[in-house]
Amino acid sequence: MAKIAKPSDYYNLKNLWSLRNCNIEYGKAHKKFKERKYKDAKDNYETYIEEYNSVDWDAYYELALCYLHLSIPLKDDEEIKYLKQAKKHLEKIHKEKPNNKRYYRKFLEISDVYTKRKAHRDIDHKLPLKLAEASDDELKQFRKEILGE
């Protein structure tokens, strides 16, 4: 089975079976994402991108969102690691699709969150609201403002 590695691979009839498998694997990851099972979705998206389709920008976008969701309940180093991964995936999309407003908006949001949280860790003082200690209402507000939920 051939991996979809460049946009023109979508139009090559030899890749028809590969595209079928891509749709199946993407569907598995997307289902987990919609069920808010972000850890499982993250693993599925990573496998999908690595083994099936490395030019599916929606998969990169949703993988970045998985990392963002996974970063919320964590503390400092773990949170920064997940935010860094989210930022990395969105940077890749931004390089390939610089005029896509949806991707660019989320890239800016994650970059801002990453910068603020990294600065918090580096200067070693507490932000007014630590997400790990936030109430349900505060987390809902954060998700609404930052994640657009």
Rosetta blueprint (number, residue, H / E / L):
1 M L
2 A L
3 K L
4 I E
5 A L
6 K L
7 P H
8 S H
9 D H
10 Y H
11 Y H
12 N L
13 L H
14 K H
15 N H
16 L H
17 W H
18 S H
19 L H
20 R H
21 N H
22 C H
23 N H
24 I H
25 E H
26 Y H
27 G H
28 K H
29 A H
30 H H
31 K H
32 K H
33 F H
34 K H
35 E L
36 R L
37 K L
38 Y H
39 K H
40 D H
41 A H
42 K H
43 D H
44 N H
45 Y H
46 E H
47 T H
48 Y H
49 I H
50 E H
51 E H
52 Y L
53 N E
54 S L
55 V L
56 D L
57 W H
58 D H
59 A H
60 Y H
61 Y H
62 E H
63 L H
64 A H
65 L H
66 C H
67 Y H
68 L H
69 H H
70 L H
71 S H
72 I L
73 P L
74 L L
75 K L
76 D H
77 D H
78 E H
79 E H
80 I H
81 K H
82 Y H
83 L H
84 K H
85 Q H
86 A H
87 K H
88 K H
89 H H
90 L H
91 E H
92 K H
93 I H
94 H H
95 K H
96 E H
97 K L
98 P L
99 N L
100 N L
101 K H
102 R H
103 Y H
104 Y H
105 R H
106 K H
107 F H
108 L H
109 E H
110 I H
111 S H
112 D H
113 V H
114 Y H
115 T H
116 K H
117 R H
118 K H
119 A H
120 H H
121 R H
122 D H
123 I H
124 D L
125 H L
126 K L
127 L L
128 P L
129 L L
130 K L
131 L H
132 A H
133 E H
134 A L
135 S L
136 D H
137 D H
138 E H
139 L H
140 K H
141 Q H
142 F H
143 R H
144 K H
145 E H
146 I H
147 L H
148 G L
149 E L
